[in-house]
Amino acid sequence: MFISNAVSLKTLILTFWCVLSFSVDDSMCTEAEDDRVERPALVPSLFPLRPPTLYFSTANERVQLLPWEQRKLLKWKMSSVTPNVVKQTIARSHFRATKKSDDWLGCWGHHMKSPGFKAIHEYQKLNHFPGSFQIGRKDRLWRNLSKMQARFGKREFSFFPRSFVLPQDLKLLKKAWEDGGGRQKWIIKPPASARGIGIQVIHKWSQMPRKRPLLVQKYLHKPYLISGNKFDLRIYVYVTSYDPLRVYIFSDGLVRFASCKYSSSMKSLSNKFMHLTNYSVNKKNSEYQTNSDHKACQGHKWALKALWQYLSAKGINTTQIWEMIKDMVIKTIIASDPYVNMLVKANVRSPYSCHELFGFDIMLDENLKPWVLEVNISPSLHSNTALDVSIKGQMIRDVLNLAGFVVPRREEMRPAACGSTSSSTSSLCGGVWERSRPELSADEKVKRAFYLSQRFADQLFSSVLDVLTPDDVNVLAEAEDELSRRGEFERVFPSPASSRYLRFFEHPRYLNILLSQWEQKHWQNRSQGVSLLRNLCQKGVHLGHLSDTAHRVSSAAGSISSLVSCTINMFKFVTLLSLCNSGHLQPILGALGTTQTAIPLRQTGEEGIQNPTHAQLFISVSFPASVKLPSPLSVACWCPRVPGPPRRTTSRIARFTRSPPASPTSA
């Protein structure tokens, strides 16, 4: 009975809060609210025939009300972990809380197992990606970064401490321990804990726990100190999409100090207030000093911008530190790319439905080199002081604006959720725009396959913008729209320099190539690029309305696809082109000849593509009956659109089978 009463009381309190926070009647506006700057409820797209997005305001702004038929769709699924700063921000945009599982537009909640994402509708957004624990768990983060280090070397991946995962790496750790001598320090962490729980600094092998999973890291025993205290940085990183990858970093953050002055003495290792910087640990120290001023360098918590000012006053190049941090962030996110993209494709109906805020914990050593300590997939958003409110409030507002919430069309939602929504909802939502990208045309598949077969050919990649297909235009317009809503975030990928990171992807991705090239071309004159896309969207190119052939690869003069036609009588061969283990099409293009052009074949001793996956593309290719086909087959591809003279590249085909017809046929 007591339990039942407790549950009823909890339900009553939640219901009261929902009514108090969300059911705002127009007549209840106060004079203070009238003094706020009024903002439209919707942010129009930069481009015609693309939908507007919902506007999320700061505390000193008032958002206009949508018509009731649209406003009744603004429902937010509440979770036990939804932070107050999120509740307050969505309430200002007139969202209402809901307990139902099928009629909400947004949710800020727990991470869940990948199959659970299948239940998310195309018009809904959850603040996680499936598989993000590959960097969110301490042991997975180390495994993935160490794999990148083994592949690309310490010059590119030397920003994390040497680590061991127990019990698997116990023997390796024992050897490293013995080789390092008796004066070294190690820090042990449970692989999936937070808030400093279970963390210890040790220096004796006998102190090592044996019966539970652990991450053991070399302790950074020479940190950069301020006033004798150790500190770390909480950097907020926001990912709106994994394919294409779009990564933002917030311009401000938190600097969290240990509340006791640092000592390297072995006798001090048990003092958590000295060696741990977690706020949840240090707030328990009677000597902990709070700080409510985001501009002040005082107390045991500062704003990141205040730290930069403090260091700059000492003559330190903070821009260089910030660039190093951005480099680490990009590489760490890329380390999770193959896992997240695989799980998104398997479990998520629409890429619209996922976005994620990460909290990177970074420490500066005595030489001001930044080190990644861990990545949080649910960073704390508790706002206990004015400093927290100032930073986290602005950040969450910018996150939700970047997320690009769109009021759904009537046909997208379940009938019960829409009721008698009029056709104005469809107009408000951008009409014919689709959240899920339509099936790629054969033209688009050909273009993508060609560029994916060119490994890091920067000169060739520049031609990817020569002929923009409908999906190209759609992706570029989406990226430009999103960038215009960034607030205090900075987009670090794609960027004018992001091409250098393409080689770090386990699987090359066409859309990353496209956006990187777009940034290189238009970052200095973005209005020119926006104007180009605006004209294309006005014609409906992004919707597949191709009134002319300028955006069909197969019809563009001198384009790649024009080289793959065969028009002479030949025996037909069916060439099976498999996807390699990277998950992408290996070469499918070749100048296979016309009535005037010989078929460029040559003998090769190279091995065919290894480890084909289940995904396959079948293409019919015809050759003269007199041609003796080598195995494996090499096909030359001429690409006249590359700057300079035509270049001949050679690509391999995995294997082929001959299906001779009864008589010669026309290709």
N, C-alpha and C positions, 0 to 999 in steps of 0.2 A: 504493500500500500504506500509506504514511504517512497519507494522507487517510482511508482505511478504518479504520485503527487509531484515529485521532483521533475519528472519528464513533462508533466502538464505545465508546471511553472516555467520550465525552460522554453516550451512551445509558446506560452503566453508572452514571455519577454521578447522572444524573437518576432512574434507577430506584432507586438507593440512597436518594436524598433522599426520593422518594415513600414508600418503605417506612418510613424513619425518621420522616417528618413525619405520615403519615396512618394507618399500620397500628398503632394503639395498642391493645394487648391489655389487658383489664381487670386482669390480674394484674401489670401493669407499673406501676401507680400508685404513686407515691412518697409518703412522709410529707408532703412539701410540698404535693402535690396534694390530700391528704386534708384539709389545713388550709384549702383554698380554700372559698369560699362555693359551695355547690352550687345550680345553676339547672336548671329543667326544660328539656328540649330544644325544647319547643314553647311559643309564646306564644298563648294562646287569644284569639279574637276578642272584641270587646266585644259582639258580636251573635250571637244564635242562628242556626244554619244557615249560618254562614260559617266558612271553614277557619282553623285556626291557622297560624302562621308559624314558621319555624325561628329559634331564638335564637342570636345571636352574642355571645360573652362578652368581658369584659376579661381581662387576664392573671391577675388574682387571683380569678377565678371558674372553676368546673368545671361543664361541661355534662353533664347526665345522658345516658346512652346510650339511644337508641331501640331497640325490638326489631329483631332482625337483618333481618327482612323489609322494614322501612322503612329501616334504616341502610344497607343495601346499595345503595339508590338514591341516596345522597348522594355524587355524583361531580362533580368539578370539572375542567373542561378547562384544562390548563396552557398558558401561552403564554410565549414568550421575554421578554415585558415584564411578566409578572405580578409585582408587587412583593412583597418579603418580608413586608411588613406585612399584605398580603392573605393570603398563604400561611399565616402564623401564626394569623390570625383564623379562617380556615375550618378549619384543623386542630383548633382547640379545639372546633369544633362537629362533629368527626368526619367531615369530608369526606375522600374519597380522590381522588387524582389519576387521570386517565384520559387516554389518547391518542386514544380513539375519538371519532368526530365526531358520534355520534347518541345517546349515552346519558348525557350530562352534564346537570347542572341549572344550573350557573353557569360563567361565564368572565369573566376580567378580561384583556382583550387589546387588540390593535391595532384601530383604526378600520378599516372596510372599505368598499368601494364598495356603494352602495345595493342592487343586485340580490343581493349576498351574504346580505342579511338574510332572503331568502326561504327559506333552508335552515334557519333557526332554528325549532325546534318550539315549540308553544304552552306547554310546561312549562319552557322554557329561558330564561335571562336572560343578556344580554350588556350590558357597561357602556358602550354607546354608542347613540345614535339615528342613523338615516340622515339626512344633511343637516346635522348639527351643525357641520360645517366652515364653514358659512355665517357663523358667528361665531368659529370656531376658527382659520381662516386670517386673517392680518392684513389682506390686501387685501379679502376678502369682508366682514369685520367693518366696515371703513371704508365700503364701498359701501352696506351695509345701514343703518348708522347715519346716513350722510349722506342716504339716501333718507328716513329717518324725520324728519330735521331739515328737509328741504325740505318735507315734508308738514305737520309740526306746529310748526315754528319753533324758533328757538334757545333760547327760554325753557324748553322742555321737553327739548331735545336739544343741550346745549352742554357735554357732559362728556367730549369726546374732542378731541384736537388736530387741527388742520386737516391733512389728508392728501391725498396724490396717489399714484395707482397708475401706475407706469411699465411699459411705454412709452406706454400710452394717454393719460395726462394730461401728457405732456412739455411741450406748449405752454402749458397752464394753469399748470404749475409754473414755467416760465420767466417768465411774466408776474408771478406772485406773488413770485417771487424778485426781479425788477427793481423791483417796487413797494415791496418791503420794505426796500430799501437794503442796504448792505454789512455791517452789523453783526449780521445775524440768523444763527441757528444752525438747522441741520436735522439730523434723525437718519434714517438710511437702514437699512431692514431687509428681508431676504429675506422674501417673503410667507408661507412655510411652514416657517421654521426655528424652532429652540428653543435654549435654554441660551445665548443671547447670540451664537450663531454668525452671522457675517457682518454684525453691527451696527457702524455707524460714526457719529460725529458730525462734520459738515462745516460749512464756512462759505464755501467757494469753489465757484463753478459748475464749475470745472475738475476738482473732486474727485468729481463726480457720475458713477458708472458708467453706461455707455450700452447695454451688450450683454446685460443680464439683467433679468428682472422684479424690481421693487423696490417697496416701500412707502416713501414719503418723507413724514415728518411734521415739523411745526413743533416744534422742541425746546423743552421746558418748562425754560427757562433760569433760572427763579427758584423752585426747589423749597423746601419747608420743610426746614430743616436741624436736626439734633440733634447737638450737639457738633461742628458744622461739617461733618457728613457727610450726604450725600444718602441717601434710603432709599425703598423702595416696600413695598407691602402685598400679600401673597398671601392672597386671600379665597377660601374654598372654598364653592362653590355646587353644590347637588345638585338635579337635576330628576328626579322620579319619573314624570312623565307630561306629555305636551304637549296632550292633549285628554281631560279638562280639564287645563289647565296647573296644575301643582303645583311650586312652587319653594321650596327651603329654603336657608338660609345658616348656616354653622357659626359658633358663637359665638366661636371662637378661630381663629387663623391665624398667619402668620409675617410678621415685619418684617425685611426684608433690606437691609443697609447696604452702600453702596460702602465699600471699605476704605481709600480716600485722602480727605482732606478736600477739600471742593468748592471749585472756583475757576471764575469765569466768564470767565477769560482765554481768548482764542482759542488761545493757545499750548498750552493744556492739553487741547485737544479729542481728542487722540490717546490720552490716558491712560484706558484702559478701567476701571481700578480706581477712577477718580474719577467717571466718568459713567455706568457701568453698575452695576446693583445685583444682577445675576444671581449666585447663589451659585456656580454652575459656573465663572464667570469669576473672582470675587474669592477663591475658595479657593486659587487659584494664587499669590496675593500673599503674600510672606513676612511681611507685617505683618497678615495676616488673623488675627483673634482669635475663637476659638470660644466658645460659651456653652452649657452643659448644664443651666442652671437656668431653668425656664419662668417663674419669678417674677422673675428678675433682669433689670435693665436694664443689661446689660454685653455686651461683645463686638460682633460684627457680625451677629448674628442674635438677634432677640427674639421672644417670644410676643406676639401681638396684644393680649392682655389686659394684658400688662405695659406696652405702649405706651399703652393707654388710662389706666392708673393714672399713668403718667409725665405725660401731658398734663393729666389732671385735677388733679394736684398743682400745675400751673402756672395753674390757673383756666380751662382750655379746656373748652368744652362738647363732650365727646366723643359724647354722645347725638345731638347735631345732625349731627355728621360721619357717625355710623353710619347715621342715617336717610337721609342723602344717598347713601351707598353703596348701601343697599338699594334706593332709587329707581333708581339707575343700573343695578343688577343686573336688576331687573324689566324695565326698558325694553330692555335689551340682549337678554335672553332672548326677549322679545316680537318683536324684530326678526328672529329666526330662525324664528318660529312658522309662517309660510306654507310655507316650504320643508320643514321637518321634518315637519309634518303631512301634506303632500302625499306625501312619500316613505314615511312610515310606512304610510299607507293603501294605497300601491301595492306595498309590499315586505314588510310585517311581518304575520304571521298574527294575532298577539294583542298588544294594548298592554302586556300583562304582561311581554313579552320584552325591553323596552328601559328602561334608566335610564342616567343619565350624571352624572359628577362633573366640574365645570368649575373651573379655577383662574383667577380674575380677578386681573390685575396692576393695581394702582391706586396712583397717586402723589398726594401732597398738595402743592399749591403754597404759596407764601409766605403766602397768605391762608387756608390750610387748606381750600381747595376740592379735593375729590377728582376725579381724572381717570382714565378707563379707558385703559390703555395697550394691553392685549391680553387675549385670553381663550384659555386652554389647554384643549383637549379631552382631553389625557392629562397632567394635572399630575404633576410628579415626586412620588413617594411614598417615595423613598429616605430611610431613617432612619439617619443617620450619628451622631447624638448623642442623648443622653437627652432633649433638648428636642424633637427631631423625633419620637422614639418617643412622648413624652407627648401631643403634639398629633395626629399622624397616626394613631397607634394607636387613640385614642378616636374619631377621626373616621371611620375605616374601619369600626370596629365599629358605629357609629351608622348609617353608610351602608347596611351590609348588613342591619341590622335594619329600617331604613326601606324597603328594597327589597322586603321581604315575600316571602321564598322560601317556597314551598309544596311539601310533599312530594307528588309527582304520584300520581294514581290509576293503577291497573293498566291501565285501558283507554286512558289517554292516551299511554302509552309503547309503544315497539316491543316485540313479544313477547320478543325476546332480552334486553331490558333488565329485564323484569319477572319472567321465569321463572315460578314458581308462586306469585306473590304472592297472598295470601289476600284475602278481602273486607274484612279489617280495615284494609287500606291505604285503601280507599275511605272507610271510616268515619273514619280518622285525618285524611284530607285534606278532610273537610267534606262528604262525601256528594255531593250533587247540584250543588254550586257549579261554575260554569263560568268559565274564565279569559277566554274570548272572550265579549263581550256578545252575547246572542241578538239576532236580527233584531227591530228595533223594530216594535211594532204600529202599525196605522193611527192609533190614538188618540195614541200618542206622537209620531208624525211630525207630526200636526196641531198638537199643542202646541208642538213645537220650531219649526215653521215660523212659527207666530204670533209667538212671542217674538223670533225672528230678524228678523222684518219690522219690529219696533219699534226704531228706531235710538236707543239711549241714552236710552230713556224710563224713567228711574229709578222714577218713581211706578208705572208699569205693571209694571216688573220685579218689584216686591215681591209681586205676586200669583202669581209662578211657584211659590211654596211652598204655595199653597192646595190644589192637588190634586197629590199626589206619585204619579207613575207607577212601575211596577216598576223601570225603569232609573234613575229619579231616586233611589229608595231605595237601590239597589245602589251607585250612584256616591257618594252621601252617606255610606253606611256604610263604604265603602272608604276615603274621605278621613278619616273619624273614626278608623278603625282605624289608619291610617298615622300620623296625628298623634300618637296615643298611644304610638308607638314612636320618637318623634323624638330622644330622648336630648338631646345638646347642640346640636342643630340648632333653628333657628327658622323656622317657615313664614312666608314673606313674600308668597306668592301661592298661593291666595286668602287674603285677610285682611279685617278689617272695613272697610278703606279701599280694597280692590282694585277697586271699581266705577269709580274714576276712571281706571283703566288700560284699561278695556274699549274705549275709543275708539281706542286705539293699535293694536289688532289689525286687520290688513288684511282678515281674514275674521272676522266675529262668530261666536262659538261658544256654543251654547246651554248647554253644561255649565259654561262659565266664568260665565255669568249665574247659573245655579242655585247654584253654590258661593259666589259673591260675596254673593248674597242670603242664603244660609244663614249665612254668617259674620256679616253685619250683624245678623241676628236673634238668633243664639245665642252669640256670642262672650263675652258677659258672664255667661251661664248655660249653659255647654256641657252640663252634666249633664242639663238639660231636653231639649235636642236629642237627646242620646244616648238618653235614656229613650224619646223618641218613636220613634226609629229601631229601638230594641230591640223595642218592641211590634210594629212593622210587620214586622220580620224574623221574629219569633216566629210570625206569621201566614203567613209565606212570601211576602209581597208582592214582595220583591226577586227571587224566583224565578218570578214570574208567576202565583202561586197566588192568584187573586182570588175569594175566597168572597163578597165583597160588591162593590158598584159604586162604593164611595167613591174608588177609585183609577183609575177610568176617566174620562177627560176627557169622553167623550161622554155619560156617565151622571150626572155631577156636576151638581147643581142650579145653574142660572145660569151654567154654565161656557161656555167659548168654543164648544166643538163643538156645543152644543145650538142654536146660532144658525145652523147651516149646513144645516139640513134643509129640503127642499122637498117638500111633500106634495100639490101640486095638479097637475092635468093640464096639461102644458106640452109644447111642442116641445123636443126635447133638443138641447142644444149641447154639444160637447166643447171645453172650454177647456184650452188647452195652457199650463201654467204652467212656464216655464223657470227654471233656476237662473241667476242673474246671475254675473258674472265673479268674485264673491267666493266662489263655490262653495256658496252657501246658498240655500234656498228663499226667494224673494220671496213676497209675500202670496198665501196660498191660501184665506184665510177671508173670509167675508162674510155678512152677514145677508141670505140670498138669498130669504127670504120663506117664509111658510107660508100656509095657507088664509086666515088672518086678517091677514097682514102684507104690505104692499106691498113690491115689490123696489126697493131704493134705488139707482137708477142715475142717473148724471148725465153730461153731456157734458164732455169735457176735451180741452184742446189739448196736454197734455203728451206727451212722447215715451214710447214703451214702454221696457221694460227693454233695456239694450244688452248686447251681447256674451254671449248665452246660451252655456253650455257644453254638453257632450254629455249631461250628466245632466238628466233631465226627469221631471216628475211629471204624470200625466194624471188629471184629475178630471172627472167628469160633472156638469154643472150644467144645470139646466132653467129655462127662462123662458117666460112666456106668449107665445103666438103673436103677440099684438098689439104686443109690445115691439120697438121698433126699436133695435138694439144699436149704440152708438157704437164707434168704433175710435180709440185703444185704449179698453178697457173699464175703468171705475172701479167698485169695489164698496165699499160702506160697511160697516164692521164695528162693531157695538155691543158694548161690553165692560162689563157691569154689575158685574163683580167689582172693578173699579178703585175705590179709595176716593173718595168723593164722588159726584156725580151721574153717570149714564151718559155716556160720552164717545163721540163719533163720530169714527173715524179713516178716512181714505181711502187705499186701496192700489191699485196699478196691476197689471194683468195684461199680460203681454208681448204676446200676440196670441191670437186665437181662430179657430176654424174652425166652420162650421155644417154639421151633418149632419142635415138634416131627415128625420124618419121619414115613412112613408107616411101615418100618422095620428097625432094627438096621443097621447102616451104619459105614463105616470105616472112622476114622478121617483123 
